[in-house]
Amino acid sequence: MRLSNKTIVITGASKGLGKETALCLCKQNPDLVLIARNESLLEQTQKEIEILTGKKPLIIPCDISNETEVNLMSEIIQRNFHHIDVLINNAGIGIHKISEEMSNEEMRKQFEVNLYGPFYIIKALLPLLKHSDSAYILNVGSLVGETPFADNSIYAATKSALEGFSNGLRFEMKKFNIKVGLFLPGLMNTTFQYDRKYEIKTPAFMILNPQKAAMKLEEMIYRRRKKVYMYRWMLLFMKAKQLIE
């Protein structure tokens, strides 16, 4: 899929992998729609892209876990575009706590953002995705969804659920010629990785650079790939480490 003049929606685009993906894809001259809760950070991403390309992406502040806000966001997109070619569900939240110490509210919030959010957005934007001749939904999961650690069992559960949803959605979307991809990165060099109460030592070579992860997402979009690990050997390493411990 060529990205020039394609309409691409990215959630969680104000920082981390979402921002790096927007900065990576903007060089291919698509029409970008950037979504995140923090408007000021979104504006910073917008300015950086405008400096790089001379083109100003549409930004929409939105809490994807809020159905009303998602519907309002969808209306804004529909007023500006007739179709969507790529939807990247990247926004996510993780709280590093063992289950015993996590409040019910914290547990619910992670499911609301990591699972309900993508569901709300896909439903709201599906009419525009159907108008594309090569639409692609790309959900960002995590290797942790397949191999959790002690302080992220709930986060892992949300990502595991997202993987199951993505696999089923892929079959549902076939009749519309909409491809569904799932990206499973390992631990990444973002604020989330270092916001931990417990000291879990992760070798430096296992911490992903979000810029490289964004390039892998770009490759997935070109080929409309079904499922990509980055890197799968991390999953095997983590499983072996757990068996030893």
C-alpha positions in Angstrom: 0.0 0.0 0.0 1.4 3.4 -1.0 0.8 6.0 1.7 0.8 9.1 -0.4 -2.6 10.9 0.0 -3.9 8.0 2.1 -5.9 8.9 5.2 -4.3 7.5 8.4 -5.7 7.7 11.9 -3.3 7.2 14.8 -4.4 7.0 18.5 -2.0 7.8 21.3 -0.2 10.1 18.9 1.0 12.6 21.4 4.1 10.6 22.7 5.9 7.4 22.6 5.3 4.9 19.8 2.3 6.8 18.5 4.2 10.0 18.1 7.2 8.3 16.5 4.9 6.5 14.1 3.3 9.8 13.0 6.7 11.3 12.5 7.8 8.3 10.5 4.7 8.1 8.3 4.4 11.8 7.6 7.4 11.6 5.3 5.2 9.6 2.8 2.7 12.5 2.4 -0.4 10.9 3.9 -3.3 12.8 5.4 -2.8 12.2 9.1 -5.4 12.4 11.9 -3.7 12.3 15.3 -5.7 11.5 18.4 -4.7 11.6 22.1 -6.1 12.9 25.4 -3.4 15.6 25.9 -4.1 18.5 23.5 -0.9 20.4 24.2 1.3 17.4 23.5 -0.8 16.7 20.3 -0.1 20.3 19.2 3.7 19.7 19.7 3.5 16.6 17.4 1.5 18.7 14.9 4.1 21.4 14.9 7.0 19.0 14.4 5.2 17.4 11.4 4.4 20.7 9.9 8.1 21.7 10.2 9.1 18.4 8.5 6.6 18.4 5.7 4.9 21.8 5.5 1.6 19.9 6.0 -0.5 20.3 9.1 -2.2 17.1 10.3 -5.6 17.2 11.9 -5.5 16.7 15.7 -8.4 15.7 17.8 -8.2 15.5 21.7 -10.1 12.5 22.7 -10.3 10.0 25.6 -10.8 6.7 23.6 -12.3 5.0 26.7 -15.2 7.5 26.6 -17.9 6.5 24.1 -19.3 10.0 23.8 -15.8 11.5 23.0 -15.1 8.8 20.5 -18.4 9.5 18.7 -17.6 13.2 18.6 -14.2 12.5 17.3 -15.7 10.3 14.6 -18.0 13.1 13.5 -15.1 15.5 13.2 -13.2 13.0 10.9 -16.3 12.4 8.8 -16.6 16.2 8.2 -13.1 16.3 6.9 -12.6 13.0 5.1 -14.7 10.7 3.0 -12.8 7.6 3.9 -10.1 6.1 6.1 -7.3 3.9 4.7 -5.4 3.0 7.8 -6.5 3.0 11.5 -3.7 2.5 14.0 -5.0 1.6 17.5 -1.9 2.5 19.5 -3.2 4.3 22.6 -2.8 2.3 25.7 -2.3 2.5 29.5 -0.5 0.3 31.9 -0.2 0.3 35.7 2.7 -1.6 37.2 1.2 -3.2 40.3 0.6 -6.8 41.5 -3.1 -7.7 41.4 -3.4 -7.7 45.2 -2.5 -4.0 45.4 -4.4 -2.8 42.3 -7.7 -1.1 42.9 -10.8 -2.2 41.0 -10.9 1.2 39.3 -7.3 0.8 38.1 -8.1 -2.6 36.7 -11.2 -1.3 34.9 -9.3 1.7 33.5 -6.7 -0.5 31.8 -9.4 -2.6 30.1 -11.4 0.5 29.1 -8.4 2.1 27.3 -6.6 -1.0 26.0 -9.6 -3.1 24.9 -12.9 -1.1 25.0 -11.1 1.9 23.3 -10.1 0.1 20.2 -13.5 -1.5 20.0 -15.3 1.9 20.3 -13.1 3.5 17.6 -13.3 0.6 15.1 -17.1 0.6 15.4 -17.3 4.4 15.1 -14.9 4.6 12.1 -15.9 1.4 10.3 -18.3 3.3 7.8 -15.3 5.3 6.7 -13.0 2.3 6.5 -15.5 0.5 4.3 -15.2 3.4 1.8 -11.5 2.6 1.2 -10.5 0.1 -1.4 -7.6 -1.1 0.7 -8.4 -0.4 4.4 -6.2 -1.7 7.2 -6.8 -1.8 10.9 -3.5 -2.2 12.9 -3.9 -2.9 16.6 -0.8 -2.5 18.8 -0.6 -5.3 21.4 2.4 -6.5 23.4 4.6 -9.5 23.9 3.6 -9.2 27.5 0.2 -10.3 26.4 1.7 -13.7 25.8 4.3 -13.7 28.5 3.3 -11.5 31.5 5.5 -10.4 34.5 4.5 -10.3 38.1 3.7 -6.6 38.2 1.6 -6.4 35.0 -0.8 -9.3 35.1 -3.8 -7.0 34.4 -2.0 -5.1 31.6 -1.1 -8.4 30.1 -4.7 -9.6 30.3 -5.9 -6.5 28.4 -3.3 -7.1 25.6 -4.1 -10.8 25.5 -7.8 -9.8 25.1 -6.9 -7.4 22.3 -5.0 -10.1 20.5 -8.1 -12.4 20.6 -10.3 -9.5 19.5 -8.0 -8.8 16.6 -7.9 -12.4 15.5 -11.6 -12.7 15.4 -12.1 -9.3 13.8 -9.8 -10.4 10.9 -12.4 -12.9 9.8 -15.3 -10.5 10.3 -13.7 -7.9 8.1 -12.8 -10.2 5.1 -16.2 -9.5 3.4 -15.3 -5.8 3.3 -11.7 -6.3 2.1 -10.5 -4.8 5.3 -7.2 -6.3 6.6 -6.5 -6.5 10.3 -3.0 -6.5 11.7 -1.6 -7.1 15.2 1.8 -5.7 16.2 3.4 -7.3 19.3 6.5 -5.3 20.4 8.5 -6.1 23.5 9.5 -3.7 26.3 10.0 -0.3 24.8 12.1 2.8 25.8 9.1 4.9 26.9 7.9 6.4 30.1 5.7 3.4 30.7 8.6 1.0 30.9 10.3 3.0 33.7 7.1 3.7 35.7 7.5 0.7 38.0 7.2 0.3 41.7 9.1 -3.0 41.7 12.7 -3.2 40.5 12.6 -5.6 37.5 16.0 -5.6 35.8 15.6 -5.8 32.0 18.8 -6.2 30.0 19.4 -3.1 27.9 19.5 -5.1 24.7 15.9 -6.0 25.2 14.6 -2.5 25.4 13.2 -1.4 22.0 13.8 1.9 20.4 10.3 3.4 19.6 11.7 4.9 16.3 12.7 1.4 15.1 9.3 0.1 16.2 7.6 2.8 14.2 9.6 1.7 11.1 8.3 -1.8 11.7 4.7 -0.5 11.8 5.3 1.3 8.5 6.5 -1.9 6.9 3.4 -3.7 8.3 1.1 -1.0 6.7 2.9 -1.3 3.3 2.3 -5.1 3.2 -0.9 -5.1 5.3 0.7 -7.8 7.4 -1.4 -10.0 9.7 0.8 -10.4 12.8 4.4 -9.2 13.5 6.5 -9.8 16.6 9.3 -7.4 17.5 11.3 -9.2 18.4 10.0 -12.8 18.7 13.2 -14.0 20.3 12.4 -11.7 23.2 9.3 -13.8 23.9 11.4 -16.9 23.9 14.0 -15.2 26.2 11.3 -14.2 28.6 9.7 -17.6 28.7 13.1 -19.2 29.4 13.8 -16.7 32.1 10.5 -17.5 33.8 11.2 -21.2 33.7 14.6 -20.7 35.3 13.1 -18.5 38.0 
